[in-house]
Amino acid sequence: MTAFKAEMEETVRKELSVQAEKGKHLRRTVSVISGAITLVIGAALGAWF
């Protein structure tokens, strides 16, 4: 039973690591897009007021 538990923990750990790597690219892309939108809105408001 202990060997099964250790194997499952290792498998889950690897899967979570893979999922984290996949999500990293998406989070970076969303962050860049939201930063660009914020800059454009800030520039527009700054020019307007």
DSSP file (Angstrom, degrees, kcal/mol; ACC not computed):
  #  RESIDUE AA STRUCTURE BP1 BP2  ACC     N-H-->O    O-->H-N    N-H-->O    O-->H-N    TCO  KAPPA ALPHA  PHI   PSI    X-CA   Y-CA   Z-CA
    1    1 A M     >        0   0    0      0, 0.0     4,-2.3     0, 0.0     5,-0.1   0.000 360.0 360.0 360.0 -37.3    0.0    0.0    0.0
    2    2 A T  H  >  +     0   0    0      1,-0.2     4,-2.4     2,-0.2     5,-0.2   0.886 360.0  51.6 -66.5 -37.9    2.9    2.4    0.8
    3    3 A A  H  > S+     0   0    0      2,-0.2     4,-2.4     1,-0.2    -1,-0.2   0.905 110.1  49.6 -65.0 -40.3    4.4    1.7   -2.6
    4    4 A F  H  > S+     0   0    0      2,-0.2     4,-2.5     1,-0.2    -2,-0.2   0.921 111.0  49.3 -63.0 -43.6    1.1    2.5   -4.3
    5    5 A K  H  X S+     0   0    0     -4,-2.3     4,-2.5     1,-0.2    -2,-0.2   0.913 111.6  48.6 -63.0 -43.3    0.7    5.7   -2.3
    6    6 A A  H  X S+     0   0    0     -4,-2.4     4,-2.2     2,-0.2    -1,-0.2   0.899 111.9  49.6 -63.5 -40.8    4.3    6.8   -3.2
    7    7 A E  H  X S+     0   0    0     -4,-2.4     4,-2.3     2,-0.2    -2,-0.2   0.910 111.7  48.2 -65.4 -41.9    3.7    6.1   -6.9
    8    8 A M  H  X S+     0   0    0     -4,-2.5     4,-2.8     2,-0.2     5,-0.2   0.905 110.3  51.6 -65.7 -41.2    0.4    8.0   -6.9
    9    9 A E  H  X S+     0   0    0     -4,-2.5     4,-2.4     1,-0.2    -1,-0.2   0.917 111.2  47.9 -61.0 -42.7    2.1   11.0   -5.2
   10   10 A E  H  X S+     0   0    0     -4,-2.2     4,-2.3     2,-0.2    -2,-0.2   0.912 112.6  48.6 -64.4 -42.8    4.9   11.0   -7.8
   11   11 A T  H  X S+     0   0    0     -4,-2.3     4,-2.4     2,-0.2    -2,-0.2   0.925 113.2  46.5 -63.7 -45.7    2.4   10.8  -10.6
   12   12 A V  H  X S+     0   0    0     -4,-2.8     4,-2.6     1,-0.2     5,-0.2   0.907 111.3  52.5 -64.2 -41.3    0.2   13.6   -9.2
   13   13 A R  H  X S+     0   0    0     -4,-2.4     4,-1.9    -5,-0.2    -1,-0.2   0.914 110.8  46.9 -61.4 -43.3    3.3   15.8   -8.6
   14   14 A K  H  X S+     0   0    0     -4,-2.3     4,-2.2     2,-0.2    -1,-0.2   0.916 112.5  50.0 -64.3 -43.0    4.5   15.3  -12.2
   15   15 A E  H  X S+     0   0    0     -4,-2.4     4,-2.5     1,-0.2    -2,-0.2   0.906 110.2  49.4 -64.4 -41.8    1.0   16.1  -13.6
   16   16 A L  H  X S+     0   0    0     -4,-2.6     4,-2.2     1,-0.2    -1,-0.2   0.878 109.8  52.5 -64.6 -36.3    0.7   19.3  -11.5
   17   17 A S  H  X S+     0   0    0     -4,-1.9     4,-1.9    -5,-0.2    -2,-0.2   0.915 110.0  47.9 -64.5 -42.8    4.1   20.4  -12.7
   18   18 A V  H  X S+     0   0    0     -4,-2.2     4,-2.0     1,-0.2    -2,-0.2   0.921 111.9  49.7 -63.5 -44.2    3.1   19.9  -16.3
   19   19 A Q  H  X S+     0   0    0     -4,-2.5     4,-2.2     1,-0.2    -2,-0.2   0.878 108.8  52.7 -63.3 -38.0   -0.2   21.8  -15.8
   20   20 A A  H  X S+     0   0    0     -4,-2.2     4,-1.4     1,-0.2    -1,-0.2   0.891 108.4  50.3 -65.3 -39.4    1.7   24.7  -14.1
   21   21 A E  H  X S+     0   0    0     -4,-1.9     4,-0.9     2,-0.2    -1,-0.2   0.895 110.5  49.6 -66.4 -39.3    4.1   24.9  -17.1
   22   22 A K  H  X S+     0   0    0     -4,-2.0     4,-1.0     1,-0.2     3,-0.4   0.921 112.0  48.0 -64.1 -43.6    1.1   25.0  -19.5
   23   23 A G  H  X S+     0   0    0     -4,-2.2     4,-2.7     1,-0.2    -1,-0.2   0.733  98.0  71.0 -70.7 -23.1   -0.6   27.7  -17.6
   24   24 A K  H  X S+     0   0    0     -4,-1.4     4,-2.1     1,-0.2    -1,-0.2   0.908  98.3  47.5 -62.5 -42.8    2.5   29.9  -17.3
   25   25 A H  H  X S+     0   0    0     -4,-0.9     4,-2.2    -3,-0.4    -1,-0.2   0.912 113.2  48.4 -65.4 -42.5    2.4   30.8  -21.0
   26   26 A L  H  X S+     0   0    0     -4,-1.0     4,-2.6     2,-0.2     5,-0.2   0.918 111.3  49.8 -64.4 -43.9   -1.3   31.7  -20.8
   27   27 A R  H  X S+     0   0    0     -4,-2.7     4,-2.3     1,-0.2    -1,-0.2   0.899 110.9  49.9 -62.9 -39.7   -0.9   33.8  -17.7
   28   28 A R  H  X S+     0   0    0     -4,-2.1     4,-2.3    -5,-0.2    -1,-0.2   0.912 111.4  48.6 -65.0 -42.2    2.0   35.7  -19.3
   29   29 A T  H  X S+     0   0    0     -4,-2.2     4,-2.3     2,-0.2    -2,-0.2   0.926 112.6  47.2 -63.7 -45.7    0.0   36.4  -22.4
   30   30 A V  H  X S+     0   0    0     -4,-2.6     4,-2.6     1,-0.2     5,-0.2   0.888 111.3  52.7 -63.2 -38.7   -3.0   37.6  -20.5
   31   31 A S  H  X S+     0   0    0     -4,-2.3     4,-2.1    -5,-0.2    -2,-0.2   0.914 110.0  47.0 -64.4 -43.2   -0.7   39.8  -18.3
   32   32 A V  H  X S+     0   0    0     -4,-2.3     4,-2.3     2,-0.2    -2,-0.2   0.918 113.7  48.1 -64.9 -43.4    0.9   41.4  -21.4
   33   33 A I  H  X S+     0   0    0     -4,-2.3     4,-2.4     1,-0.2    -2,-0.2   0.927 113.1  46.8 -64.8 -44.6   -2.5   42.1  -23.0
   34   34 A S  H  X S+     0   0    0     -4,-2.6     4,-2.2     1,-0.2    -1,-0.2   0.868 111.8  51.9 -67.7 -33.9   -4.0   43.6  -19.9
   35   35 A G  H  X S+     0   0    0     -4,-2.1     4,-2.2    -5,-0.2    -1,-0.2   0.909 110.2  48.5 -65.2 -41.8   -0.9   45.7  -19.3
   36   36 A A  H  X S+     0   0    0     -4,-2.3     4,-2.3     2,-0.2    -2,-0.2   0.910 111.2  49.8 -65.2 -42.1   -1.1   47.1  -22.9
   37   37 A I  H  X S+     0   0    0     -4,-2.4     4,-2.6     1,-0.2     5,-0.2   0.912 110.0  51.6 -62.2 -41.9   -4.9   47.8  -22.5
   38   38 A T  H  X S+     0   0    0     -4,-2.2     4,-2.5     1,-0.2    -1,-0.2   0.904 110.1  49.0 -62.1 -41.6   -4.2   49.6  -19.3
   39   39 A L  H  X S+     0   0    0     -4,-2.2     4,-2.5     2,-0.2    -2,-0.2   0.916 112.1  48.1 -64.7 -42.6   -1.5   51.8  -20.9
   40   40 A V  H  X S+     0   0    0     -4,-2.3     4,-2.4     2,-0.2    -2,-0.2   0.925 113.7  46.4 -64.8 -44.7   -3.7   52.7  -23.9
   41   41 A I  H  X S+     0   0    0     -4,-2.6     4,-2.6     1,-0.2     5,-0.2   0.914 113.0  50.3 -64.8 -41.5   -6.6   53.6  -21.6
   42   42 A G  H  X S+     0   0    0     -4,-2.5     4,-2.3    -5,-0.2    -2,-0.2   0.901 111.7  47.7 -62.5 -41.0   -4.3   55.6  -19.4
   43   43 A A  H  X S+     0   0    0     -4,-2.5     4,-2.1     2,-0.2    -2,-0.2   0.905 112.1  49.7 -66.6 -40.6   -2.9   57.5  -22.4
   44   44 A A  H  X S+     0   0    0     -4,-2.4     4,-1.7     2,-0.2    -2,-0.2   0.924 113.7  44.9 -64.8 -43.5   -6.3   58.2  -23.7
   45   45 A L  H  X S+     0   0    0     -4,-2.6     4,-2.4     1,-0.2    -1,-0.2   0.882 112.3  52.6 -68.2 -36.7   -7.6   59.5  -20.4
   46   46 A G  H  < S+     0   0    0     -4,-2.3    -1,-0.2    -5,-0.2    -2,-0.2   0.866 111.8  45.4 -65.5 -36.1   -4.4   61.5  -19.9
   47   47 A A  H  < S+     0   0    0     -4,-2.1    -1,-0.2     2,-0.2    -2,-0.2   0.797 114.4  49.5 -76.0 -28.1   -4.8   63.2  -23.4
   48   48 A W  H  <        0   0    0     -4,-1.7    -2,-0.2    -5,-0.2    -1,-0.2   0.886 360.0 360.0 -80.0 -40.4   -8.5   63.8  -22.8
   49   49 A F     <        0   0    0     -4,-2.4    -1,-0.2    -5,-0.1    -2,-0.2   0.447 360.0 360.0 -99.6 360.0   -8.3   65.4  -19.3
